[in-house]
Amino acid sequence: MDPNAELGDFLRSRRERTSPHSLGLQSVVPRRVPGLRREELARLAGVSVDYYTRLEQGRPISPSEGVLDALGSALGLEDIERRYLVELARARNRPKRQPQAAQAVRPGLLRLMDTFGDMPAYVLGRRTDVLAANQMARVLLTNFSAMPARERNATRWLLLDERARAIYRNWEEVASDIVGCLRLDAVRRPDDPRTSELVGELSAKSPEFRKWWESQRVVTRCGEKHLHHPMVGDLEFEVEALRSHDDEEQTLFVYLPKSRSRSEEALADLSSWQDSPGRAVRPSRV
């Protein structure tokens, strides 16, 4: 991942999506393409056209926080997009990191995950790797522990496993969101070989991934999940994300069925079926 090129691509994509009319800009010359012109954005951000052009071309320059803030305001970026813009600008100055050892889920997160009982829960680490999942998450979604270790990745599963498309009724929303999460994660470790390997595999195998990755969309939200399970039918969940204070690279996700809904009853039925005599309950670690 080349941070300079990524910064230029991100700025260009956001410039092209910004409506001049929304900013009160009028033009006597017909526009050949939608979006702001470079000189218009440069003027709004208070920088020279030459400076902005070099930024968008991916030249190795380091914009100040003031310039980044001005560009973010001119482009009307959301908070997460501003954060991503800053991460991109910082990435080129980060020292090259040594290859990192495989992550081990924090014991405290494991204990917390197990307290949710019948609520599906799992822990994601770097590059959306699945570090742990409780019994209900494996029953509801998929048995991550049965996968080869290098394939236990939420983005990979959502994009390449046809069963994921069948499980999530709002699959496109869920899948595009996790690609946005992966992009935000990738900029923090632009030299991580495992991330590059994952992005390369998904780019080669999934046209949806290529489209969403090239759109430079970034997200951190969880949103609602609408699922269909072959045993209990449709379920609706609100998802909460709990990040470890001691390790920001590990996040616990909990699926909460909508209160006083059929989903609560369906999840309880699924849990009681799994705990019925003769059915072994696997340990909660992936």
Residue pairs with C-beta under 8 A, 6 or more apart in sequence:
1 91
1 186
1 187
1 190
1 191
1 195
1 196
1 199
2 58
2 190
3 88
3 89
3 91
3 92
3 187
3 190
4 58
4 59
4 60
4 92
5 58
6 58
6 88
6 91
6 187
6 190
6 216
7 55
7 58
7 85
7 88
7 89
7 92
8 55
8 56
8 57
8 58
9 58
9 216
10 84
10 85
10 88
10 216
11 52
11 55
11 56
11 71
11 75
11 85
12 56
13 215
13 216
14 75
14 77
14 81
14 216
15 35
15 36
15 38
15 41
15 56
15 75
16 33
16 34
16 35
16 36
17 34
17 35
18 35
18 36
18 41
18 75
18 76
19 34
19 35
20 26
20 27
20 31
20 35
20 36
20 40
22 76
23 36
23 44
25 36
25 40
31 37
36 44
38 49
38 52
38 53
38 56
39 49
41 52
41 71
41 74
41 75
42 48
42 49
42 51
42 52
42 53
44 70
44 74
45 52
45 67
45 70
45 71
45 73
45 74
46 70
47 67
47 70
47 71
51 61
54 61
55 61
55 63
60 92
62 89
62 92
62 93
63 71
63 89
65 86
68 82
68 85
68 86
68 89
69 82
71 77
71 85
72 81
72 82
72 85
77 85
80 184
80 218
80 219
80 220
81 218
83 184
83 218
84 183
84 184
84 187
84 218
87 184
87 187
87 188
88 187
91 187
91 188
91 190
94 190
96 191
97 189
97 191
97 192
99 193
100 126
100 192
102 149
103 125
103 126
103 129
103 131
103 249
103 250
104 131
105 123
105 125
105 131
105 132
105 250
105 285
105 286
106 244
106 246
106 247
106 250
108 244
108 246
109 123
109 132
109 244
109 250
109 252
110 123
110 132
110 284
110 285
112 242
112 252
113 121
113 122
113 123
113 132
113 134
113 252
113 284
114 134
114 284
116 134
116 254
117 136
118 136
118 267
118 268
118 271
119 136
119 254
119 255
119 256
119 257
119 267
120 134
120 136
120 137
120 139
120 140
120 141
120 237
120 254
120 255
120 267
121 133
121 134
121 136
121 137
121 252
121 253
121 254
121 255
122 130
122 132
122 133
122 134
122 137
122 141
122 144
122 154
122 252
122 253
122 286
123 130
123 131
123 132
123 133
123 250
123 251
123 252
123 253
124 130
124 131
124 154
124 250
124 251
124 253
125 131
125 249
125 250
126 185
126 189
126 192
126 194
126 195
126 249
127 153
127 155
127 182
127 185
127 186
127 192
127 194
127 195
127 198
128 153
128 154
128 155
128 178
128 181
128 182
128 185
129 152
129 153
129 154
130 144
130 152
130 153
130 154
130 157
130 286
131 250
131 286
132 284
132 285
132 286
133 141
133 144
133 145
133 284
133 286
134 284
135 274
135 281
135 282
135 284
136 267
136 270
136 271
136 274
137 144
137 255
138 144
138 145
138 282
139 270
139 274
140 167
140 227
140 229
140 235
140 255
140 267
140 270
141 164
141 167
142 157
142 161
142 163
142 164
142 167
143 282
144 152
144 157
144 286
145 152
145 282
145 285
145 286
147 157
151 157
152 286
153 198
154 178
155 178
155 179
155 181
155 182
155 198
155 202
155 209
156 198
156 201
156 202
157 164
158 164
158 168
158 171
158 174
158 175
158 178
159 175
159 179
159 202
159 205
159 206
159 208
159 209
160 202
160 205
160 206
164 171
164 175
165 171
166 228
167 227
167 228
167 229
168 174
168 175
168 225
168 226
168 227
169 226
169 227
169 228
169 234
170 224
170 225
170 226
172 208
173 223
174 223
174 225
175 208
175 212
176 208
176 212
176 217
177 219
177 221
177 223
179 209
179 212
179 213
179 217
180 212
180 217
180 218
180 219
181 218
181 219
181 220
182 195
182 198
182 199
183 213
183 216
183 217
183 218
184 218
184 219
184 220
185 195
186 192
186 195
186 199
189 195
199 213
202 209
202 213
203 209
203 210
203 213
222 239
222 240
222 241
222 253
223 239
224 236
224 237
224 238
224 239
225 236
225 237
225 239
225 255
226 234
226 235
226 236
226 237
227 234
227 235
227 236
227 237
228 234
228 235
229 235
229 266
229 270
231 269
231 270
231 273
232 266
232 267
232 269
232 270
233 266
234 262
234 263
234 266
235 257
235 262
235 263
235 266
235 267
236 257
236 258
236 261
236 263
237 255
237 256
237 257
237 258
237 263
238 255
238 256
238 258
239 253
239 254
239 255
239 256
240 253
240 254
240 256
241 251
241 252
241 253
242 251
242 252
242 253
242 254
243 250
243 251
243 252
244 250
244 251
244 252
257 263
257 264
257 266
257 267
258 264
273 279
274 281
275 281
